[in-house]
Amino acid sequence: MKTRDEVIQKVFDLRREIHKSKSIERTKAQDLAVSFAERIAKVSPTIFLLTDAGAVTEAFTVCRLLLEHFFNFSALLHTQKHFDILYEHSLGEPGRQLKKIMQNEEKLATLTPEHAQWAAEYLSHPDRENDPKTGLNWEQIALSGEPAGLYTAYKQYSCLYAHSTLASLSQAISEKEIEDLHENVWTIVEISRLLLREKLIKPANQPKA
């Protein structure tokens, strides 16, 4: 199981990459991605402090927020479109939620019976280790940067942590779940560091042709 000190060391490593990225000319999407990276660095140690204090429910709740920060961060580094989506959402466009519901209904209507059955089976197992469509684990999905894959990974783990939070309310949470929580927080911080370096810092330092 990852310790608090191990995660704090990774946070320091992430902060070094954040500091380097501040001296690079960035797009709006990249600039927002760096802001999310800063939030990841701030939130991650909190989860360990909470579990050390026995506040397990709160730790899992905060981890869902960490996941949201991470997948927004990753998507922003991979595509400008995600910035446009977040910006549109921030405006609170009237009727936007209704529009999304209508779009989802249209998508559902196009599903074949086979696809509908697959979707139902997938949604009933949100905590499975691998994405049944791609065979990738969530770290690989996040690194791929495919918007659909990022959303799939977020839904998988958001549902998993929601389940753990509910379990903790009934005092049914296991030590293994807490260990998995710590491992995932460590991995999120490490992947964030790698993504900043590979997607922002290295390309910016390459000689222009």
Biotite code that builds the C-alpha atoms (Angstrom):
import biotite.structure as struc

atoms = struc.array([
    struc.Atom([0.000, 0.000, 0.000], chain_id="A", res_id=1, res_name="MET", atom_name="CA", element="C"),
    struc.Atom([1.277, 3.466, -0.868], chain_id="A", res_id=2, res_name="LYS", atom_name="CA", element="C"),
    struc.Atom([2.098, 5.571, 2.155], chain_id="A", res_id=3, res_name="THR", atom_name="CA", element="C"),
    struc.Atom([1.358, 9.234, 2.699], chain_id="A", res_id=4, res_name="ARG", atom_name="CA", element="C"),
    struc.Atom([5.072, 10.043, 2.365], chain_id="A", res_id=5, res_name="ASP", atom_name="CA", element="C"),
    struc.Atom([5.236, 8.287, -1.009], chain_id="A", res_id=6, res_name="GLU", atom_name="CA", element="C"),
    struc.Atom([2.321, 10.301, -2.321], chain_id="A", res_id=7, res_name="VAL", atom_name="CA", element="C"),
    struc.Atom([3.712, 13.568, -0.930], chain_id="A", res_id=8, res_name="ILE", atom_name="CA", element="C"),
    struc.Atom([6.988, 12.848, -2.760], chain_id="A", res_id=9, res_name="GLN", atom_name="CA", element="C"),
    struc.Atom([5.019, 12.339, -5.977], chain_id="A", res_id=10, res_name="LYS", atom_name="CA", element="C"),
    struc.Atom([3.183, 15.597, -5.337], chain_id="A", res_id=11, res_name="VAL", atom_name="CA", element="C"),
    struc.Atom([6.552, 17.370, -5.072], chain_id="A", res_id=12, res_name="PHE", atom_name="CA", element="C"),
    struc.Atom([7.541, 15.792, -8.401], chain_id="A", res_id=13, res_name="ASP", atom_name="CA", element="C"),
    struc.Atom([4.285, 16.983, -9.961], chain_id="A", res_id=14, res_name="LEU", atom_name="CA", element="C"),
    struc.Atom([4.784, 20.493, -8.605], chain_id="A", res_id=15, res_name="ARG", atom_name="CA", element="C"),
    struc.Atom([8.218, 20.617, -10.279], chain_id="A", res_id=16, res_name="ARG", atom_name="CA", element="C"),
    struc.Atom([6.586, 19.881, -13.638], chain_id="A", res_id=17, res_name="GLU", atom_name="CA", element="C"),
    struc.Atom([3.896, 22.489, -12.932], chain_id="A", res_id=18, res_name="ILE", atom_name="CA", element="C"),
    struc.Atom([6.622, 25.049, -12.192], chain_id="A", res_id=19, res_name="HIS", atom_name="CA", element="C"),
    struc.Atom([8.363, 24.226, -15.486], chain_id="A", res_id=20, res_name="LYS", atom_name="CA", element="C"),
    struc.Atom([5.095, 24.540, -17.405], chain_id="A", res_id=21, res_name="SER", atom_name="CA", element="C"),
    struc.Atom([4.547, 28.068, -16.069], chain_id="A", res_id=22, res_name="LYS", atom_name="CA", element="C"),
    struc.Atom([7.448, 29.359, -18.196], chain_id="A", res_id=23, res_name="SER", atom_name="CA", element="C"),
    struc.Atom([6.006, 27.895, -21.407], chain_id="A", res_id=24, res_name="ILE", atom_name="CA", element="C"),
    struc.Atom([3.666, 29.687, -23.767], chain_id="A", res_id=25, res_name="GLU", atom_name="CA", element="C"),
    struc.Atom([0.364, 27.830, -23.469], chain_id="A", res_id=26, res_name="ARG", atom_name="CA", element="C"),
    struc.Atom([-2.971, 27.599, -25.250], chain_id="A", res_id=27, res_name="THR", atom_name="CA", element="C"),
    struc.Atom([-6.154, 28.299, -23.275], chain_id="A", res_id=28, res_name="LYS", atom_name="CA", element="C"),
    struc.Atom([-6.751, 24.560, -22.937], chain_id="A", res_id=29, res_name="ALA", atom_name="CA", element="C"),
    struc.Atom([-3.195, 23.963, -21.683], chain_id="A", res_id=30, res_name="GLN", atom_name="CA", element="C"),
    struc.Atom([-3.435, 26.886, -19.285], chain_id="A", res_id=31, res_name="ASP", atom_name="CA", element="C"),
    struc.Atom([-6.591, 25.436, -17.755], chain_id="A", res_id=32, res_name="LEU", atom_name="CA", element="C"),
    struc.Atom([-4.959, 21.992, -17.659], chain_id="A", res_id=33, res_name="ALA", atom_name="CA", element="C"),
    struc.Atom([-2.128, 23.422, -15.528], chain_id="A", res_id=34, res_name="VAL", atom_name="CA", element="C"),
    struc.Atom([-4.732, 24.860, -13.148], chain_id="A", res_id=35, res_name="SER", atom_name="CA", element="C"),
    struc.Atom([-6.287, 21.411, -12.789], chain_id="A", res_id=36, res_name="PHE", atom_name="CA", element="C"),
    struc.Atom([-2.809, 19.947, -12.171], chain_id="A", res_id=37, res_name="ALA", atom_name="CA", element="C"),
    struc.Atom([-2.380, 22.409, -9.296], chain_id="A", res_id=38, res_name="GLU", atom_name="CA", element="C"),
    struc.Atom([-5.696, 21.242, -7.839], chain_id="A", res_id=39, res_name="ARG", atom_name="CA", element="C"),
    struc.Atom([-4.600, 17.612, -8.145], chain_id="A", res_id=40, res_name="ILE", atom_name="CA", element="C"),
    struc.Atom([-1.427, 18.448, -6.220], chain_id="A", res_id=41, res_name="ALA", atom_name="CA", element="C"),
    struc.Atom([-3.457, 20.158, -3.473], chain_id="A", res_id=42, res_name="LYS", atom_name="CA", element="C"),
    struc.Atom([-6.200, 17.540, -3.114], chain_id="A", res_id=43, res_name="VAL", atom_name="CA", element="C"),
    struc.Atom([-4.134, 14.320, -3.172], chain_id="A", res_id=44, res_name="SER", atom_name="CA", element="C"),
    struc.Atom([-2.421, 14.588, 0.256], chain_id="A", res_id=45, res_name="PRO", atom_name="CA", element="C"),
    struc.Atom([-5.773, 15.474, 1.828], chain_id="A", res_id=46, res_name="THR", atom_name="CA", element="C"),
    struc.Atom([-7.101, 11.994, 1.052], chain_id="A", res_id=47, res_name="ILE", atom_name="CA", element="C"),
    struc.Atom([-4.296, 10.402, 3.075], chain_id="A", res_id=48, res_name="PHE", atom_name="CA", element="C"),
    struc.Atom([-4.765, 12.789, 5.964], chain_id="A", res_id=49, res_name="LEU", atom_name="CA", element="C"),
    struc.Atom([-8.456, 11.871, 6.055], chain_id="A", res_id=50, res_name="LEU", atom_name="CA", element="C"),
    struc.Atom([-7.897, 8.100, 6.011], chain_id="A", res_id=51, res_name="THR", atom_name="CA", element="C"),
    struc.Atom([-5.164, 8.430, 8.662], chain_id="A", res_id=52, res_name="ASP", atom_name="CA", element="C"),
    struc.Atom([-7.699, 10.258, 10.827], chain_id="A", res_id=53, res_name="ALA", atom_name="CA", element="C"),
    struc.Atom([-10.343, 7.571, 10.258], chain_id="A", res_id=54, res_name="GLY", atom_name="CA", element="C"),
    struc.Atom([-12.523, 9.826, 8.077], chain_id="A", res_id=55, res_name="ALA", atom_name="CA", element="C"),
    struc.Atom([-12.880, 7.200, 5.348], chain_id="A", res_id=56, res_name="VAL", atom_name="CA", element="C"),
    struc.Atom([-16.213, 8.427, 3.969], chain_id="A", res_id=57, res_name="THR", atom_name="CA", element="C"),
    struc.Atom([-14.785, 11.895, 3.471], chain_id="A", res_id=58, res_name="GLU", atom_name="CA", element="C"),
    struc.Atom([-11.631, 10.477, 1.857], chain_id="A", res_id=59, res_name="ALA", atom_name="CA", element="C"),
    struc.Atom([-13.616, 8.597, -0.784], chain_id="A", res_id=60, res_name="PHE", atom_name="CA", element="C"),
    struc.Atom([-15.809, 11.629, -1.406], chain_id="A", res_id=61, res_name="THR", atom_name="CA", element="C"),
    struc.Atom([-12.758, 13.837, -1.968], chain_id="A", res_id=62, res_name="VAL", atom_name="CA", element="C"),
    struc.Atom([-11.269, 11.195, -4.279], chain_id="A", res_id=63, res_name="CYS", atom_name="CA", element="C"),
    struc.Atom([-14.256, 11.504, -6.602], chain_id="A", res_id=64, res_name="ARG", atom_name="CA", element="C"),
    struc.Atom([-13.447, 15.221, -6.863], chain_id="A", res_id=65, res_name="LEU", atom_name="CA", element="C"),
    struc.Atom([-9.798, 14.327, -7.532], chain_id="A", res_id=66, res_name="LEU", atom_name="CA", element="C"),
    struc.Atom([-10.877, 12.035, -10.361], chain_id="A", res_id=67, res_name="LEU", atom_name="CA", element="C"),
    struc.Atom([-12.962, 14.784, -11.925], chain_id="A", res_id=68, res_name="GLU", atom_name="CA", element="C"),
    struc.Atom([-9.967, 17.138, -11.778], chain_id="A", res_id=69, res_name="HIS", atom_name="CA", element="C"),
    struc.Atom([-7.725, 14.469, -13.298], chain_id="A", res_id=70, res_name="PHE", atom_name="CA", element="C"),
    struc.Atom([-9.915, 13.556, -16.240], chain_id="A", res_id=71, res_name="PHE", atom_name="CA", element="C"),
    struc.Atom([-10.545, 17.212, -17.066], chain_id="A", res_id=72, res_name="ASN", atom_name="CA", element="C"),
    struc.Atom([-6.785, 17.792, -16.857], chain_id="A", res_id=73, res_name="PHE", atom_name="CA", element="C"),
    struc.Atom([-6.008, 14.873, -19.147], chain_id="A", res_id=74, res_name="SER", atom_name="CA", element="C"),
    struc.Atom([-8.704, 15.747, -21.680], chain_id="A", res_id=75, res_name="ALA", atom_name="CA", element="C"),
    struc.Atom([-7.532, 19.379, -21.830], chain_id="A", res_id=76, res_name="LEU", atom_name="CA", element="C"),
    struc.Atom([-3.981, 18.296, -22.653], chain_id="A", res_id=77, res_name="LEU", atom_name="CA", element="C"),
    struc.Atom([-5.249, 16.059, -25.439], chain_id="A", res_id=78, res_name="HIS", atom_name="CA", element="C"),
    struc.Atom([-7.864, 18.225, -27.113], chain_id="A", res_id=79, res_name="THR", atom_name="CA", element="C"),
    struc.Atom([-8.839, 21.895, -27.384], chain_id="A", res_id=80, res_name="GLN", atom_name="CA", element="C"),
    struc.Atom([-12.454, 20.771, -27.757], chain_id="A", res_id=81, res_name="LYS", atom_name="CA", element="C"),
    struc.Atom([-12.624, 19.906, -24.072], chain_id="A", res_id=82, res_name="HIS", atom_name="CA", element="C"),
    struc.Atom([-11.859, 23.517, -23.181], chain_id="A", res_id=83, res_name="PHE", atom_name="CA", element="C"),
    struc.Atom([-14.738, 24.611, -25.399], chain_id="A", res_id=84, res_name="ASP", atom_name="CA", element="C"),
    struc.Atom([-17.049, 22.114, -23.685], chain_id="A", res_id=85, res_name="ILE", atom_name="CA", element="C"),
    struc.Atom([-16.054, 23.285, -20.197], chain_id="A", res_id=86, res_name="LEU", atom_name="CA", element="C"),
    struc.Atom([-16.425, 26.917, -21.223], chain_id="A", res_id=87, res_name="TYR", atom_name="CA", element="C"),
    struc.Atom([-19.904, 26.280, -22.596], chain_id="A", res_id=88, res_name="GLU", atom_name="CA", element="C"),
    struc.Atom([-20.872, 24.504, -19.393], chain_id="A", res_id=89, res_name="HIS", atom_name="CA", element="C"),
    struc.Atom([-19.597, 27.396, -17.299], chain_id="A", res_id=90, res_name="SER", atom_name="CA", element="C"),
    struc.Atom([-21.941, 29.770, -19.108], chain_id="A", res_id=91, res_name="LEU", atom_name="CA", element="C"),
    struc.Atom([-25.002, 27.858, -17.928], chain_id="A", res_id=92, res_name="GLY", atom_name="CA", element="C"),
    struc.Atom([-26.561, 27.918, -21.364], chain_id="A", res_id=93, res_name="GLU", atom_name="CA", element="C"),
    struc.Atom([-30.376, 27.840, -20.978], chain_id="A", res_id=94, res_name="PRO", atom_name="CA", element="C"),
    struc.Atom([-31.790, 24.518, -22.024], chain_id="A", res_id=95, res_name="GLY", atom_name="CA", element="C"),
    struc.Atom([-28.373, 22.867, -22.213], chain_id="A", res_id=96, res_name="ARG", atom_name="CA", element="C"),
    struc.Atom([-29.320, 20.011, -19.893], chain_id="A", res_id=97, res_name="GLN", atom_name="CA", element="C"),
    struc.Atom([-32.534, 19.397, -21.805], chain_id="A", res_id=98, res_name="LEU", atom_name="CA", element="C"),
    struc.Atom([-30.548, 19.405, -25.046], chain_id="A", res_id=99, res_name="LYS", atom_name="CA", element="C"),
    struc.Atom([-28.163, 16.790, -23.632], chain_id="A", res_id=100, res_name="LYS", atom_name="CA", element="C"),
    struc.Atom([-31.047, 14.592, -22.519], chain_id="A", res_id=101, res_name="ILE", atom_name="CA", element="C"),
    struc.Atom([-32.598, 14.771, -25.978], chain_id="A", res_id=102, res_name="MET", atom_name="CA", element="C"),
    struc.Atom([-29.268, 13.903, -27.592], chain_id="A", res_id=103, res_name="GLN", atom_name="CA", element="C"),
    struc.Atom([-28.842, 10.918, -25.283], chain_id="A", res_id=104, res_name="ASN", atom_name="CA", element="C"),
    struc.Atom([-32.328, 9.723, -26.105], chain_id="A", res_id=105, res_name="GLU", atom_name="CA", element="C"),
    struc.Atom([-31.477, 9.900, -29.797], chain_id="A", res_id=106, res_name="GLU", atom_name="CA", element="C"),
    struc.Atom([-28.322, 7.862, -29.232], chain_id="A", res_id=107, res_name="LYS", atom_name="CA", element="C"),
    struc.Atom([-30.209, 5.247, -27.237], chain_id="A", res_id=108, res_name="LEU", atom_name="CA", element="C"),
    struc.Atom([-32.757, 4.941, -30.024], chain_id="A", res_id=109, res_name="ALA", atom_name="CA", element="C"),
    struc.Atom([-30.009, 3.948, -32.464], chain_id="A", res_id=110, res_name="THR", atom_name="CA", element="C"),
    struc.Atom([-28.722, 1.066, -30.313], chain_id="A", res_id=111, res_name="LEU", atom_name="CA", element="C"),
    struc.Atom([-29.242, -2.421, -31.673], chain_id="A", res_id=112, res_name="THR", atom_name="CA", element="C"),
    struc.Atom([-30.604, -4.974, -29.195], chain_id="A", res_id=113, res_name="PRO", atom_name="CA", element="C"),
    struc.Atom([-27.112, -6.474, -28.957], chain_id="A", res_id=114, res_name="GLU", atom_name="CA", element="C"),
    struc.Atom([-25.534, -3.125, -28.169], chain_id="A", res_id=115, res_name="HIS", atom_name="CA", element="C"),
    struc.Atom([-28.273, -2.287, -25.689], chain_id="A", res_id=116, res_name="ALA", atom_name="CA", element="C"),
    struc.Atom([-27.633, -5.569, -23.873], chain_id="A", res_id=117, res_name="GLN", atom_name="CA", element="C"),
    struc.Atom([-23.881, -4.903, -23.816], chain_id="A", res_id=118, res_name="TRP", atom_name="CA", element="C"),
    struc.Atom([-24.467, -1.408, -22.436], chain_id="A", res_id=119, res_name="ALA", atom_name="CA", element="C"),
    struc.Atom([-26.739, -2.748, -19.693], chain_id="A", res_id=120, res_name="ALA", atom_name="CA", element="C"),
    struc.Atom([-24.183, -5.392, -18.710], chain_id="A", res_id=121, res_name="GLU", atom_name="CA", element="C"),
    struc.Atom([-21.375, -2.837, -18.675], chain_id="A", res_id=122, res_name="TYR", atom_name="CA", element="C"),
    struc.Atom([-23.257, -0.318, -16.575], chain_id="A", res_id=123, res_name="LEU", atom_name="CA", element="C"),
    struc.Atom([-24.130, -3.011, -14.055], chain_id="A", res_id=124, res_name="SER", atom_name="CA", element="C"),
    struc.Atom([-20.403, -3.626, -13.444], chain_id="A", res_id=125, res_name="HIS", atom_name="CA", element="C"),
    struc.Atom([-18.923, -0.124, -13.063], chain_id="A", res_id=126, res_name="PRO", atom_name="CA", element="C"),
    struc.Atom([-16.073, -1.314, -10.861], chain_id="A", res_id=127, res_name="ASP", atom_name="CA", element="C"),
    struc.Atom([-14.596, -3.919, -13.201], chain_id="A", res_id=128, res_name="ARG", atom_name="CA", element="C"),
    struc.Atom([-10.845, -3.729, -13.607], chain_id="A", res_id=129, res_name="GLU", atom_name="CA", element="C"),
    struc.Atom([-10.717, -3.347, -17.381], chain_id="A", res_id=130, res_name="ASN", atom_name="CA", element="C"),
    struc.Atom([-12.889, -1.545, -19.875], chain_id="A", res_id=131, res_name="ASP", atom_name="CA", element="C"),
    struc.Atom([-14.680, -4.463, -21.639], chain_id="A", res_id=132, res_name="PRO", atom_name="CA", element="C"),
    struc.Atom([-14.715, -2.565, -24.932], chain_id="A", res_id=133, res_name="LYS", atom_name="CA", element="C"),
    struc.Atom([-10.994, -1.842, -25.167], chain_id="A", res_id=134, res_name="THR", atom_name="CA", element="C"),
    struc.Atom([-9.417, -4.243, -22.688], chain_id="A", res_id=135, res_name="GLY", atom_name="CA", element="C"),
    struc.Atom([-7.427, -1.327, -21.255], chain_id="A", res_id=136, res_name="LEU", atom_name="CA", element="C"),
    struc.Atom([-7.101, -0.527, -17.610], chain_id="A", res_id=137, res_name="ASN", atom_name="CA", element="C"),
    struc.Atom([-8.013, 2.967, -16.492], chain_id="A", res_id=138, res_name="TRP", atom_name="CA", element="C"),
    struc.Atom([-4.444, 4.271, -16.523], chain_id="A", res_id=139, res_name="GLU", atom_name="CA", element="C"),
    struc.Atom([-4.075, 3.272, -20.185], chain_id="A", res_id=140, res_name="GLN", atom_name="CA", element="C"),
    struc.Atom([-7.434, 4.827, -21.031], chain_id="A", res_id=141, res_name="ILE", atom_name="CA", element="C"),
    struc.Atom([-6.412, 8.095, -19.400], chain_id="A", res_id=142, res_name="ALA", atom_name="CA", element="C"),
    struc.Atom([-3.069, 8.198, -21.195], chain_id="A", res_id=143, res_name="LEU", atom_name="CA", element="C"),
    struc.Atom([-4.691, 7.497, -24.564], chain_id="A", res_id=144, res_name="SER", atom_name="CA", element="C"),
    struc.Atom([-6.614, 10.768, -24.286], chain_id="A", res_id=145, res_name="GLY", atom_name="CA", element="C"),
    struc.Atom([-9.609, 9.544, -26.259], chain_id="A", res_id=146, res_name="GLU", atom_name="CA", element="C"),
    struc.Atom([-12.603, 11.559, -24.960], chain_id="A", res_id=147, res_name="PRO", atom_name="CA", element="C"),
    struc.Atom([-14.866, 8.513, -24.949], chain_id="A", res_id=148, res_name="ALA", atom_name="CA", element="C"),
    struc.Atom([-12.242, 6.514, -23.052], chain_id="A", res_id=149, res_name="GLY", atom_name="CA", element="C"),
    struc.Atom([-11.750, 9.279, -20.505], chain_id="A", res_id=150, res_name="LEU", atom_name="CA", element="C"),
    struc.Atom([-15.472, 9.440, -19.878], chain_id="A", res_id=151, res_name="TYR", atom_name="CA", element="C"),
    struc.Atom([-15.661, 5.661, -19.539], chain_id="A", res_id=152, res_name="THR", atom_name="CA", element="C"),
    struc.Atom([-12.823, 5.634, -17.029], chain_id="A", res_id=153, res_name="ALA", atom_name="CA", element="C"),
    struc.Atom([-14.332, 8.475, -15.025], chain_id="A", res_id=154, res_name="TYR", atom_name="CA", element="C"),
    struc.Atom([-17.715, 6.721, -14.847], chain_id="A", res_id=155, res_name="LYS", atom_name="CA", element="C"),
    struc.Atom([-16.045, 3.471, -13.808], chain_id="A", res_id=156, res_name="GLN", atom_name="CA", element="C"),
    struc.Atom([-14.185, 4.966, -10.910], chain_id="A", res_id=157, res_name="TYR", atom_name="CA", element="C"),
    struc.Atom([-16.736, 7.562, -9.933], chain_id="A", res_id=158, res_name="SER", atom_name="CA", element="C"),
    struc.Atom([-19.248, 4.742, -9.444], chain_id="A", res_id=159, res_name="CYS", atom_name="CA", element="C"),
    struc.Atom([-16.672, 2.666, -7.598], chain_id="A", res_id=160, res_name="LEU", atom_name="CA", element="C"),
    struc.Atom([-15.948, 5.426, -5.099], chain_id="A", res_id=161, res_name="TYR", atom_name="CA", element="C"),
    struc.Atom([-19.637, 6.170, -4.697], chain_id="A", res_id=162, res_name="ALA", atom_name="CA", element="C"),
    struc.Atom([-20.134, 2.513, -3.772], chain_id="A", res_id=163, res_name="HIS", atom_name="CA", element="C"),
    struc.Atom([-17.244, 2.668, -1.311], chain_id="A", res_id=164, res_name="SER", atom_name="CA", element="C"),
    struc.Atom([-18.657, 5.798, 0.277], chain_id="A", res_id=165, res_name="THR", atom_name="CA", element="C"),
    struc.Atom([-22.016, 4.125, 0.783], chain_id="A", res_id=166, res_name="LEU", atom_name="CA", element="C"),
    struc.Atom([-20.289, 1.043, 2.154], chain_id="A", res_id=167, res_name="ALA", atom_name="CA", element="C"),
    struc.Atom([-18.373, 3.157, 4.646], chain_id="A", res_id=168, res_name="SER", atom_name="CA", element="C"),
    struc.Atom([-21.634, 4.585, 5.955], chain_id="A", res_id=169, res_name="LEU", atom_name="CA", element="C"),
    struc.Atom([-22.683, 1.075, 6.932], chain_id="A", res_id=170, res_name="SER", atom_name="CA", element="C"),
    struc.Atom([-19.178, 0.295, 8.247], chain_id="A", res_id=171, res_name="GLN", atom_name="CA", element="C"),
    struc.Atom([-18.745, -2.344, 5.541], chain_id="A", res_id=172, res_name="ALA", atom_name="CA", element="C"),
    struc.Atom([-15.700, -0.843, 3.851], chain_id="A", res_id=173, res_name="ILE", atom_name="CA", element="C"),
    struc.Atom([-12.666, -3.105, 3.707], chain_id="A", res_id=174, res_name="SER", atom_name="CA", element="C"),
    struc.Atom([-8.958, -2.497, 4.213], chain_id="A", res_id=175, res_name="GLU", atom_name="CA", element="C"),
    struc.Atom([-8.447, -3.622, 0.612], chain_id="A", res_id=176, res_name="LYS", atom_name="CA", element="C"),
    struc.Atom([-10.653, -0.771, -0.617], chain_id="A", res_id=177, res_name="GLU", atom_name="CA", element="C"),
    struc.Atom([-8.585, 1.730, 1.349], chain_id="A", res_id=178, res_name="ILE", atom_name="CA", element="C"),
    struc.Atom([-5.382, 0.230, -0.072], chain_id="A", res_id=179, res_name="GLU", atom_name="CA", element="C"),
    struc.Atom([-6.817, 0.532, -3.601], chain_id="A", res_id=180, res_name="ASP", atom_name="CA", element="C"),
    struc.Atom([-7.766, 4.135, -2.870], chain_id="A", res_id=181, res_name="LEU", atom_name="CA", element="C"),
    struc.Atom([-4.191, 4.962, -1.856], chain_id="A", res_id=182, res_name="HIS", atom_name="CA", element="C"),
    struc.Atom([-2.743, 3.181, -4.896], chain_id="A", res_id=183, res_name="GLU", atom_name="CA", element="C"),
    struc.Atom([-5.070, 5.063, -7.235], chain_id="A", res_id=184, res_name="ASN", atom_name="CA", element="C"),
    struc.Atom([-4.254, 8.452, -5.706], chain_id="A", res_id=185, res_name="VAL", atom_name="CA", element="C"),
    struc.Atom([-0.520, 7.741, -6.149], chain_id="A", res_id=186, res_name="TRP", atom_name="CA", element="C"),
    struc.Atom([-1.137, 6.689, -9.761], chain_id="A", res_id=187, res_name="THR", atom_name="CA", element="C"),
    struc.Atom([-3.216, 9.785, -10.539], chain_id="A", res_id=188, res_name="ILE", atom_name="CA", element="C"),
    struc.Atom([-0.425, 12.065, -9.311], chain_id="A", res_id=189, res_name="VAL", atom_name="CA", element="C"),
    struc.Atom([2.237, 10.136, -11.230], chain_id="A", res_id=190, res_name="GLU", atom_name="CA", element="C"),
    struc.Atom([0.255, 10.066, -14.504], chain_id="A", res_id=191, res_name="ILE", atom_name="CA", element="C"),
    struc.Atom([-0.445, 13.783, -14.124], chain_id="A", res_id=192, res_name="SER", atom_name="CA", element="C"),
    struc.Atom([3.291, 14.421, -13.851], chain_id="A", res_id=193, res_name="ARG", atom_name="CA", element="C"),
    struc.Atom([4.024, 12.289, -16.917], chain_id="A", res_id=194, res_name="LEU", atom_name="CA", element="C"),
    struc.Atom([1.267, 13.900, -18.964], chain_id="A", res_id=195, res_name="LEU", atom_name="CA", element="C"),
    struc.Atom([2.501, 17.420, -18.184], chain_id="A", res_id=196, res_name="LEU", atom_name="CA", element="C"),
    struc.Atom([6.010, 16.461, -19.217], chain_id="A", res_id=197, res_name="ARG", atom_name="CA", element="C"),
    struc.Atom([5.100, 14.514, -22.361], chain_id="A", res_id=198, res_name="GLU", atom_name="CA", element="C"),
    struc.Atom([2.177, 16.605, -23.643], chain_id="A", res_id=199, res_name="LYS", atom_name="CA", element="C"),
    struc.Atom([3.242, 20.139, -22.702], chain_id="A", res_id=200, res_name="LEU", atom_name="CA", element="C"),
    struc.Atom([6.849, 20.576, -21.562], chain_id="A", res_id=201, res_name="ILE", atom_name="CA", element="C"),
    struc.Atom([8.709, 18.310, -24.024], chain_id="A", res_id=202, res_name="LYS", atom_name="CA", element="C"),
    struc.Atom([6.874, 19.525, -27.169], chain_id="A", res_id=203, res_name="PRO", atom_name="CA", element="C"),
    struc.Atom([7.414, 23.155, -26.146], chain_id="A", res_id=204, res_name="ALA", atom_name="CA", element="C"),
    struc.Atom([11.170, 22.583, -25.751], chain_id="A", res_id=205, res_name="ASN", atom_name="CA", element="C"),
    struc.Atom([11.636, 20.856, -29.098], chain_id="A", res_id=206, res_name="GLN", atom_name="CA", element="C"),
    struc.Atom([13.362, 22.976, -31.761], chain_id="A", res_id=207, res_name="PRO", atom_name="CA", element="C"),
    struc.Atom([10.910, 24.398, -34.254], chain_id="A", res_id=208, res_name="LYS", atom_name="CA", element="C"),
    struc.Atom([11.513, 23.362, -37.837], chain_id="A", res_id=209, res_name="ALA", atom_name="CA", element="C"),
])
